[in-house]
């Protein structure tokens, strides 16, 4: 899951970054006109897309700038070719063949071959990082120099979208080669000039990039943890682009000179699972009543007036498999009556767990809404590692997460998290399992969307969780930037950006 709007306060580091980071220019032209500085939401701790940090927002942002991938997701949720120019399934969706674009080279001039692709896949699987979990027991082979085949144990129609998280590096890079990533060679639009983990990544244009040399001479991605420092840097012109901006800062930025502000729908949904394995929450009637008891519309209006919208499905609209569901509505009196009819234990307490202080006001507002009808809630804010451990152990009654779908495919959300075998929520429904399995096996996208829609209806009606809010992602950038497109993924692409006018 990809995260979006974290607020931390490390002002000393922010000041250091604002005053101490610089790069040399990569190409001709006035450096003040050709250098773009961005302040990402999360630090870039590693440039290795196959390792333990491979799925983090920071590493993914760096990887898409430096390395090529077979395919890449685009803002409308579809899949576009990158190193592969076309692809197709075999007799079943258990086998997919990707035809590589001819003439593509790494930044050192060496050709990108099918052997590099296979070696990269094998390295990712050997390192067993988070992205490897998308391909359990999958096998990649190279039947030709410009062709690779990925074979799954069972039909998997989501393979093209899942490969949007898989990056290709030279096949000579060994599993334990950390030195390579100090100055990596890739086939993406940029090359690395300097990298200081968790501080700054300085990039120059890859003059051999197959898609055309980027218009920037220099691209610098800084980590400025403190929100106020990040926004000040934007307003003063020290930084050109920021994103992941909270609602209460958007009006201030709109009043600033030479700043454009825009919010875009993301792939994330606030998701509050119920633990259906405990007696108090085992029936849909109880779970639906608890959902009905909370005035999510008002909470969103007060806390997220611009970066939130009332959800109408378990996945966001940009995700393949999204089908709008019928809203449940807010009715506390009906909710309390339904709980009383179900003999709900009002003397007991429900454990509501979450991680990340950013979400504290939202979670507390939900607990207050439930308290108004007599439902007692213990709000438990947990450190990330403890939260994850307890999540998997079902050591909670209600679990809050901002759950994104970075592949733009419901297979990596509904198909992965809701089958009985996943054991994520204590909920098990064989009809749902059948629908999810059929959707995952069909190479027909229209059929898949319909099947995931039917699955969403079951999840929604049985209230496997509460799905209160889809998340919008707020960007702000200097008006001298031309060609910048805010990305729903929180991973903006700077390869087509140019700078116009003075800083």
QUILIN-V628006 format. One record per helix or strand. SS is the DSSP state (H for helix, E for strand). FROM is the first residue (numbers start at 1). TO is the last residue. Records with the same first field share a line. If there is no record, write none. Layout:
SS->FROM-TO, FROM-TO
This chain:
E->8-8, 35-40, 68-68, 71-73, 79-81, 84-89, 95-100, 105-105, 111-111, 139-144, 147-151, 168-168, 190-196, 200-205, 218-223, 226-226, 241-243, 259-274, 308-310, 320-320, 349-354, 376-381, 398-403, 409-409, 465-478, 481-482, 498-499
H->11-20, 31-34, 57-66, 114-127, 130-135, 159-165, 179-182, 227-236, 247-254, 279-281, 284-292, 296-303, 332-341, 357-371, 384-392, 410-412, 414-417, 420-422, 430-441, 445-461
